[in-house]
Amino acid sequence: MFVGVALALLVGGGGPVAAAQRATPVAVVDVDAYGADPTGRTDSTPAVVAAIRHAKSVDHGRAVRIEFSKGTYQLYPERAETRELYVSNTVGADQRYRDKKIGLLIEDMHDVTVDGGGAKLVYHGLQTAFASIRSTNVTFQNFSFDYAAPEVIDATVATAGVTDGADAHAYRVLKIPAGSPYEVNGTHITWLGEKSPATGQPYWQGVDGLQYTQIHDPKAQRTWRGDNPLFNDVSKVTDLGDRRIRIDYSTATQPTDAGLVYQMRLIERTEPGAFIWQSKNVTMRSMNAYYLQSFGVVGQFSENISIDKVNFAPDPKSGRSTASFADFVQMSGVKGKVSITRSLFDGPHDDPINIHGTYLEVVGQPGPNTLTLAYEHPQTAGFPQFAPGDEVEFTTKRTMTPVADPHAKVTAVDGPSGMDHTKSLTTMTVTFDRPVPAGVEIGGTVVENITATPSVVITGNTFRNVPTRGILVTTRKPVLIAGNRFDAMSMASIYVSADAYQWYESGPVADLTIRDNSFTRPTGPVIFVEPTNQVVDPANPVHHNIKVEHNSFDISDVTVVNAKSVGGFTFTGNTVRRLAAPGEPPYTSPLFVFHGSTGIKIARNHYAKGLNTSVVED
């Protein structure tokens, strides 16, 4: 097998690389030499697995470069690496989905670059595209990836109308993109995914509108969540061929949705689209992420993650408008720095970027220095939340503020490993270096790992065709959101929570700067700060030091800022334009709403004429 050696000018991933590594000899592993097929005619999975296993065996002290040719590679799940893994915001402790198939697995490796050389990787079935597990200085770059049969059906209403005659009735003709197999069965459509070459059975299947729908208007370039009328009052379904399906209805109500795309899917997030776990200095660079199966890119208890020049958007040739089954990027319990730059986020089924920790609820106190903690949201469980040496903060649920003397260090943990199910997947026992503070209450207190919180830089990105929020961020380290463009978000463009009642996504922000961004056609509030505290005390706010500076807002009748429980909020040097068509009624939404907040400064902003600039404060 071919292994070349070159002299690296720079190796490693998304973090500092020691000077001694800059001239490290690089072992080059060519996947084609192991039998990978760049023509796309055969399954390259066994060859890719063999090449990566060989790369792992390279002598320590040498960087490794795993290279593809500029071609198309088919990757099936049957012979992919399989690991039992538990992943934040997916299927929690559900044992049906504990084993994950992984197309490109970098595991227990160091100084590794996976260079696609312009290749396109086509994944089949339900599998994670790539992962870095317990590895350092890892870069994935220069390739595109897609799935042959996405677990989302993009059905375009090609034509719609009402027939003539005595039995007049409504109809629609749907156009289905290639890669979405289906069968017509009477008055129903069965979506099949694709058939496994090993079993002959579809990797997944569902009927009619599946379990969830969002709607995309390609002309207006907007996407939103909504009801699905395609399968109501159906009297007949006909396969017209050429991936066109006619649906006739028992009613004569004229459909008004010609040209719209109904994006339909199931709801189980069975595996991450890509996974970065217990790794350090990991970079994704110069990639086209045409689709992420079952979920997005999850960074979990890792350090220093960089995403640069990645297009999260559907392949223009595919006829699809969906690029992810849910979120694009989810960072859970990451420390160091998260950097997301110069990227495109277009066509997700949930938030493009969500950066948070996890609150665990106190459910028991076995000893004076020991607590039993539990995962409370069913989508998150099974992986370690703390390690000896980590610092924690005890937070009261009703106020979402720390108890008196709130910090302690972890000395021992007995809980899930993230890799097996031998222990409880939803609870853990954690021992601290001091007695549990007096204000901690069973059922009334949550605990956050404040060591596993990152600083964040999100700059130079574009967000469009988003049915939800643009960016969710809750971390106490410095956050800069600058130079981005947000177009037609269907919910808040930037959302700051800290939630101990529903998603249990921690924690407070202490230094957030939103600068030089463009917000066009937003849904209000554009910037939304809403922690879940039930008791709101302006003297004890949840969040602190939020600065909104030198941004442009082109809006309709929406609120620009709605902020709850903030101490120190400045809105300065911004331009706000309210755009109205002739004859529209006067605007009624206030530009600013503050609740339970102090230290508000609104100054030196430019407003278009005729604005309601009232400030509401409680």
KOLTOR-577954 format. One record per residue (C-alpha): residue in one letter; x, y, z. Coordinates in steps of 0.02 Angstrom, whole numbers, plus 32768, in hexadecimal, padded with zeros to 4 digits. Layout:
A/X/Y/Z
...
end
This chain:
M/8000/8000/8000
F/803C/80AF/7FD7
V/8079/811E/8062
G/80DA/81B7/802D
V/8141/822B/809A
A/8146/82E7/8085
L/8185/837A/80EB
A/80F7/83D8/813E
L/80FE/8495/8145
L/8069/8495/81B8
V/8008/8405/8203
G/7F79/83F7/827C
G/7ECC/843D/828A
G/7E6F/84CE/82D3
G/7EE2/8504/835D
P/7F94/8536/8382
V/8015/84C0/8338
A/80BC/84B3/8390
A/8150/84F8/8331
A/81A6/8450/833A
Q/8117/8404/82D5
R/8127/847E/8245
A/81B1/8419/81F2
T/8172/836F/8224
P/8180/82E9/819C
V/80D2/82C0/815C
A/809B/8211/812E
V/8024/8218/809A
V/7FA2/818F/8090
D/7F49/8183/7FE8
V/7E9D/8133/7FFB
D/7E9F/8100/7F43
A/7F36/8091/7F66
Y/7EC7/802E/7FDE
G/7E43/8012/7F5A
A/7DD5/80AC/7F69
D/7D7A/80CF/7EC7
P/7D79/8185/7E8D
T/7D08/8159/7DFA
G/7C77/8140/7E71
R/7C48/8095/7E2C
T/7C6D/802C/7EC6
D/7C66/803A/7F83
S/7D05/808D/7FC2
T/7CDF/8071/807B
P/7D52/7FDA/8099
A/7DE4/8033/8045
V/7DC9/80D4/80A6
V/7DBF/8073/8149
A/7E60/8016/8120
A/7EBB/80B5/80EF
I/7E8B/810E/8190
R/7EBB/8078/81F9
H/7F65/8076/81A5
A/7F78/8131/81C2
K/7F58/8112/827A
S/7FE9/8097/827E
V/8067/8117/823F
D/80F5/8135/82B8
H/80D4/81B5/833F
G/8125/825D/831F
R/80F3/825F/8268
A/805D/82BC/8227
V/7FE8/825F/81B2
R/7F8F/829C/8117
I/7F01/822F/80D6
E/7EDF/825E/8022
F/7E54/8241/7FA4
S/7E58/8260/7EEA
K/7DE9/82DD/7E93
G/7D5C/8264/7E70
T/7CBB/821E/7EB9
Y/7CC0/819C/7F43
Q/7C2B/8133/7F7A
L/7C27/810A/8035
Y/7BAA/808A/8077
P/7B88/806A/8130
E/7B91/7FAB/8131
R/7C4F/7FA5/813F
A/7C6B/804E/8191
E/7CB7/805E/823E
T/7C34/8045/82C6
R/7C3C/808E/8375
E/7BC3/8097/8407
L/7BB6/8152/8425
Y/7B43/81CA/847F
V/7B2F/8276/8434
S/7AE5/8318/8475
N/7A3D/8351/842E
T/7A1A/82AF/83D0
V/79C1/8213/8411
G/79FF/8216/84C4
A/7A0A/816B/8516
D/799C/8111/8497
Q/79F0/8068/8480
R/79AA/804F/83D2
Y/7A26/80CF/8391
R/7ABE/80B5/83FF
D/7B2E/8073/8372
K/7B69/80F5/82F4
K/7BB1/80D3/8249
I/7C3E/814C/821D
G/7C7E/8164/816C
L/7D25/81B9/8197
L/7D5D/8195/8249
I/7DF6/81EA/8291
E/7E07/819A/833C
D/7E97/81A4/83B9
M/7F03/81F9/8336
H/7F6E/8296/8336
D/7FA7/8310/82B0
V/7F32/82D1/8228
T/7EF3/8326/818B
V/7E6A/82D8/8122
D/7E7D/8331/807A
G/7DF7/830E/7FFA
G/7E56/835C/7F6B
G/7DB1/839A/7F25
A/7D5B/82F1/7F34
K/7CA1/82D8/7F4E
L/7C71/8257/7FD1
V/7BC4/820C/7FBB
Y/7B81/81B7/8057
H/7AF8/8135/8058
G/7A7C/8106/80DE
L/7A82/814C/818E
Q/7B34/816F/81C3
T/7BA3/81F8/8208
A/7C0B/8245/817E
F/7CAA/825C/81E3
A/7CE4/8263/8298
S/7D77/8293/8303
I/7D78/8233/83A7
R/7E00/8247/842D
S/7E73/8296/83AC
T/7EDA/8335/839E
N/7F0D/83A8/8310
V/7E91/8363/8292
T/7E5F/83B9/81EF
F/7DD6/8387/8174
Q/7DE7/83EB/80D4
N/7DCC/83FD/8019
F/7D3A/8389/7FFA
S/7C7F/838A/7FDF
F/7C09/830E/802B
D/7B54/82E0/800E
Y/7ADC/8250/802C
A/7A94/81E9/7FA0
A/79E7/81E5/7FF1
P/79CE/8270/8071
E/7959/824E/8101
V/78F7/82EA/80CE
I/787E/82EC/803B
D/787A/8391/7FDC
A/77D4/838C/7F7D
T/77B6/841F/7F0A
V/7704/844B/7ED8
A/7723/8454/7E1D
T/766F/847B/7DF0
A/75CB/8489/7E4F
G/7518/84AE/7E22
V/7463/8477/7E1C
T/741C/8405/7D95
D/7386/8436/7D2A
G/72DF/83E0/7D24
A/725C/83A1/7D9C
D/72D8/8345/7E08
A/7350/83D7/7E15
H/73D9/83B9/7E93
A/7482/83FD/7EC3
Y/7526/83AD/7E92
R/75E0/83C6/7EA3
V/7671/8380/7E3E
L/770D/8366/7EA6
K/77BD/8362/7E5F
I/7836/82F4/7EC3
P/78F3/8307/7EB2
A/7961/8275/7E85
G/799E/8216/7F1D
S/78F2/8209/7F6F
P/78AA/815E/7F42
Y/77F0/8145/7F5D
E/775E/80D2/7F3B
V/76A9/8102/7F1F
N/7632/8093/7F81
G/757B/80BE/7F65
T/7560/8169/7FB2
H/760A/816C/8008
I/76C0/8185/7FDC
T/7748/811F/8031
W/77F2/8172/8035
L/7876/80EA/8038
G/7922/8136/8046
E/7992/80C4/7FDF
K/79A5/8008/7FEA
S/7A3C/7FBC/803E
P/7AA1/7F54/7FC4
A/7ABE/7ED8/8052
T/7A0B/7EBB/808B
G/79A2/7EFD/7FFD
Q/793D/7F5F/807D
P/792E/801E/8084
Y/799C/8074/8103
W/7902/80D4/813E
Q/784F/80F0/810B
G/77B6/8159/8134
V/770B/8185/80F1
D/76BF/8223/80A6
G/76EF/82BF/8108
L/7761/825F/817F
Q/776A/82B3/822B
Y/77A5/8365/820E
T/7797/83E6/8184
Q/77E0/848D/8159
I/77B9/84F4/80BF
H/7833/8546/8048
D/780A/85CF/7FCC
P/7897/85CC/7F4B
K/785B/866C/7EF9
A/7854/86D2/7F9A
Q/78E9/8675/7FE4
R/7891/8653/8089
T/7876/85B6/80EF
W/7800/859E/8181
R/77AF/8518/81EC
G/76F9/84F6/81C4
D/766C/847B/81A9
N/7672/8401/8119
P/75D3/8400/80AE
L/7613/8386/802B
F/75C2/82EC/8076
N/751E/8333/80B8
D/747C/82F5/8065
V/74D9/828B/7FE7
S/746B/8229/7F6E
K/74EE/81E8/7EF5
V/75AB/81E3/7EDE
T/75F7/81C1/7E32
D/76AD/81A7/7E04
L/76C1/8208/7D61
G/7774/81CF/7D46
D/780D/823C/7D35
R/7806/8254/7DF3
R/775E/82AD/7DEA
I/76CC/827E/7E59
R/761A/82BC/7E45
I/75AC/82C9/7EE0
D/74F0/82E1/7EC8
Y/7483/831D/7F57
S/73CE/8307/7F8B
T/73B9/83C3/7F9F
A/73B4/844B/7F1C
T/7415/84CE/7F7C
Q/7496/851E/7F0A
P/7549/84FC/7F47
T/75AF/859B/7F52
D/765A/854E/7F6B
A/769A/852E/7EBB
G/7756/8543/7EBA
L/776C/8522/7F74
V/77D7/8493/7FB5
Y/779B/8427/8044
Q/7833/83E4/80A1
M/77F8/8349/80FF
R/7855/82D8/8177
L/784F/8263/820C
I/7887/82A9/82B4
E/7903/822D/8300
R/79B4/8273/82FD
T/7A03/81C7/82F8
E/7AB8/81FE/82E2
P/7B1C/829E/82C8
G/7B45/82D5/8218
A/7BF9/82EC/8254
F/7C41/82D8/8303
I/7CD2/8326/8362
W/7CE5/82D8/840D
Q/7D6D/82E2/8491
S/7DDE/832E/840E
K/7E4B/83C9/8408
N/7E77/843F/8379
V/7DFD/8401/82F5
T/7DDF/8460/8253
M/7D61/8452/81C7
R/7D9D/84B9/8134
S/7D6E/84D6/807D
M/7CE0/845A/8074
N/7C33/844A/8027
A/7BBD/83F9/80A3
Y/7B2E/83D9/802A
Y/7AC9/8378/80A9
L/7ADA/833D/815D
Q/7A79/829C/8180
S/7A13/8290/8222
F/7A68/8324/8277
G/7AF4/83A2/8261
V/7BAA/83B4/8292
V/7BB5/8395/834D
G/7C4A/83CE/83B3
Q/7C41/837B/845E
F/7CBB/8390/84EE
S/7D48/83C3/847C
E/7DBF/8457/8477
N/7DDF/84D4/83EC
I/7D6F/84B4/8356
S/7D7C/8519/82B6
I/7D04/851B/8223
D/7D41/8586/8192
K/7D01/8599/80E0
V/7C82/850D/80EE
N/7BE6/8518/8082
F/7B55/84CA/80E0
A/7ADD/84CE/804D
P/7A8B/8453/7FD5
D/7AE4/8422/7F35
P/7A9C/8497/7EAF
K/7A93/8401/7E38
S/7A2A/8398/7EB0
G/7984/83F2/7EA2
R/797B/83F4/7F5F
S/7968/8487/7FD6
T/7991/842C/8078
A/7A45/8419/80B4
S/7A2D/83D1/8162
F/79B3/8362/81C0
A/79BB/83DC/8254
D/7A41/8457/828F
F/7ADF/8477/822B
V/7B58/8491/82BC
Q/7B3B/8461/8373
M/7BC6/8480/83F2
S/7BA4/842E/849A
G/7C1D/8440/852B
V/7CAF/847B/84C0
K/7D3E/84DD/850E
G/7DCA/8547/84C8
K/7D8E/85A3/842E
V/7D05/8583/83AF
S/7D25/85E0/830C
I/7CA6/85E0/827E
T/7CD9/864E/81EC
R/7CB9/8673/8134
S/7C34/85ED/8124
L/7B87/85DD/80D7
F/7AF2/8599/8138
D/7A61/8577/80C2
G/79D2/84FB/80D6
P/79D6/84AD/8184
H/7943/845F/81DF
D/7974/84B2/8283
D/79F0/8533/82C1
P/7A8D/854D/8257
I/7AFC/8568/82F1
N/7AD8/853A/83A6
I/7B63/854A/8428
H/7B3B/8518/84DA
G/7B62/84AD/8571
T/7AEB/843A/85CD
Y/7A98/8454/8674
L/7A85/83B5/86DB
E/7A02/83B8/8763
V/7A26/838A/8817
V/79BF/82EE/883F
G/7A18/82AE/88DA
Q/7AA0/82CF/895B
P/7AF5/822D/8993
G/7B76/8289/89FE
P/7BAE/8336/8A38
N/7C22/834C/89A2
T/7BC1/82E2/8925
L/7B2A/82FC/88B5
T/7AC7/828D/8840
L/7AA7/82EC/879F
A/7A32/82C2/8710
Y/7A1C/82EB/8659
E/796D/8332/864A
H/7950/8342/858F
P/792E/829D/8536
Q/799E/82C9/84A2
T/7A3B/82DB/850B
A/7A86/824F/8575
G/7B09/81C8/857D
F/7BAC/822A/8578
P/7C1A/8272/8603
Q/7BF2/8322/8636
F/7C7F/833D/86B4
A/7D33/8305/86D1
P/7DA3/8316/876A
G/7DE9/83C6/8770
D/7D55/8418/8719
E/7D05/84AD/876D
V/7C48/84B2/8782
E/7BC7/8535/87AC
F/7B28/8512/880F
T/7A92/8572/87CA
T/79E4/858A/8811
K/7962/8558/8790
R/78DE/85DA/87BD
T/7955/866E/87B3
M/79D7/8625/873C
T/7A5C/8678/87A6
P/7AE6/8626/880C
V/7ACC/85F5/88C1
A/7B38/8649/8945
D/7BEE/860E/893A
P/7BC1/85AD/889C
H/7C63/855E/885D
A/7CB7/84B8/8880
K/7D32/8444/882B
V/7D0E/8392/87FA
T/7D78/830D/884D
A/7D1E/826E/8813
V/7C94/8238/879C
D/7C32/8196/8791
G/7BC5/8199/86F6
P/7BB4/8170/863E
S/7C4E/8164/85D0
G/7BFE/8198/852D
M/7C37/80F5/84DD
D/7BD5/806B/8534
H/7B35/804B/8597
T/7B7A/7FF0/862F
K/7B46/807F/86A3
S/7AAF/80F0/86AC
L/7AAA/815F/8613
T/7A42/81E8/8663
T/7A8E/8200/8711
M/7B3B/8213/875C
T/7B86/822A/8808
V/7C00/82BA/8817
T/7C73/82DE/88AB
F/7CB8/838D/88CC
D/7D4C/83D5/8928
R/7CDB/842C/89A6
P/7C32/8413/89FA
V/7B9C/8431/898B
P/7B62/84E7/89A4
A/7ACF/8502/8A18
G/7A63/854C/898F
V/7A65/84AF/8923
E/79BB/8457/8920
I/7983/83B2/88D6
G/7914/83DC/8842
G/7937/8495/8851
T/79EE/84A2/881E
V/7A4E/847E/877F
V/7B09/8468/876A
E/7B72/84A7/86D8
N/7C23/8476/86A9
I/7C6E/8524/8694
T/7D17/84DF/8660
A/7CC5/849B/85C3
T/7C90/8546/8581
P/7CE1/8596/84E8
S/7D09/8641/84A8
V/7CB2/8658/8401
V/7CD8/86B4/835F
I/7C53/86AF/82D6
T/7C84/8723/8247
G/7C6A/873A/818D
N/7BDE/86BB/8178
T/7B38/86BD/811A
F/7A96/8676/815F
R/7A00/865C/80ED
N/7969/85EC/80D2
V/7964/85C9/818D
P/78BF/8593/81DF
T/78FB/85B9/828F
R/797E/8625/82E4
G/7A24/8650/8294
I/7A9B/8643/8328
L/7A7B/8603/83D8
V/7B07/8621/8452
T/7B14/860D/850E
T/7BC5/8612/8552
R/7C16/867E/85D7
K/7CB5/8695/8572
P/7CC8/8726/84F6
V/7C5B/8719/845B
L/7C71/877E/83BA
I/7BEC/8775/8333
A/7C28/87EB/82AA
G/7C1D/880C/81F0
N/7B95/878B/81CF
R/7AFB/8799/8160
F/7A54/8758/81A0
D/79CB/8754/811D
A/7915/8728/813E
M/792A/86C7/81DF
S/7881/867F/8210
M/78A5/8697/82C9
A/7923/8702/8328
S/79C5/871C/82C9
I/7A2A/8711/836B
Y/79E1/86BA/8404
V/7A2B/86B5/84B3
S/79D3/8645/8530
A/7A1B/85DF/85C4
D/7996/855C/85DF
A/7977/84ED/8676
Y/78C3/84C0/864D
Q/78BB/8479/859D
W/795D/845B/853D
Y/79D0/846F/85D3
E/7A4E/84CA/8568
S/7AC2/8532/85D6
G/7AF8/85BA/8600
P/7B03/8677/8616
V/7B5D/86EE/85A3
A/7BD5/876B/85F1
D/7C28/87BF/855B
L/7BC9/87BC/84B5
T/7BEF/8834/8426
I/7B7E/883C/838C
R/7BD4/88AF/8310
D/7BD0/88DF/8257
N/7B4C/8860/8227
S/7AC1/8874/81A6
F/7A11/883E/81D2
T/7999/883F/813E
R/78E2/8809/813A
P/78E8/87C7/81ED
T/785F/8784/825B
G/785D/87D9/8302
P/78A2/87E7/837D
V/7942/87EC/8318
I/79AE/87DC/83B4
F/7955/8778/843B
V/7996/875F/84EB
E/7925/86ED/854F
P/796A/8684/85DE
T/78ED/860F/862F
N/78F0/865C/86DD
Q/7845/8659/8730
V/7877/86E0/87AC
V/78B6/877E/8758
D/791C/87F4/87C5
P/796C/888A/876E
A/79EE/8890/87F9
N/7A24/87DE/87D0
P/7A1C/87C8/8713
V/7A4A/8726/86BC
H/7AAF/8771/862D
H/7B2D/87FF/862C
N/7B88/8873/85B5
I/7B33/8862/850C
K/7B6C/88E1/848A
V/7B13/88FD/83E3
E/7B7D/8973/837B
H/7B83/89B3/82C7
N/7B08/8937/827E
S/7A86/8957/81F6
F/79D1/891F/820C
D/795A/8923/8176
I/78B6/88F2/81C6
S/77F9/88F8/81B9
D/7785/8903/824E
V/77F3/88A3/82C6
T/7852/88C2/8367
V/790E/88D1/8356
V/793D/88A3/840A
N/78D9/8845/848D
A/7947/8827/8524
K/791B/87DB/85CB
S/7988/87D7/8667
V/7A23/882F/8624
G/7A9A/889A/8689
G/7AF1/890F/8610
F/7AAB/891B/855F
T/7AE8/899A/84E0
F/7A9E/89BE/8435
T/7B0C/8A3F/83E1
G/7B3C/8A78/8333
N/7ABD/8A0A/82DA
T/7A52/8A31/8241
V/799C/89FE/8247
R/792E/8A0D/81AC
R/7878/89DE/81AE
L/7842/89B1/80FF
A/778B/89C1/80D3
A/7728/89B3/8033
P/76B1/8A42/8008
G/760B/8A33/8060
E/7647/89C1/80EB
P/7604/89EE/8198
P/7674/8A48/8215
Y/76EF/89DD/8275
T/76BC/89AB/8324
S/774F/8944/8363
P/77C9/89A0/83D6
L/787D/8995/839F
F/78B9/8969/844E
V/786D/8905/84DC
F/78CB/88EA/857F
H/788E/8885/8613
G/78E7/8874/86B9
S/7983/88C6/8671
T/79F5/8952/86A9
G/7A82/89BB/8661
I/7A2C/89D7/85B8
K/7A81/8A4F/8541
I/7A34/8A7B/8498
A/7A94/8B05/8441
R/7ADC/8B47/839E
N/7A6F/8ADB/832F
H/7A26/8B0C/8288
Y/796D/8AEE/8269
A/7901/8B02/81CF
K/7873/8B80/81DE
G/77CE/8B53/822F
L/780F/8ACF/82A6
N/77C5/8A9E/834C
T/7860/8AA6/83B9
S/780C/8A8F/8460
V/7868/8A30/84E6
V/7806/89C2/855C
E/7859/8998/8601
D/7815/8939/8696
end
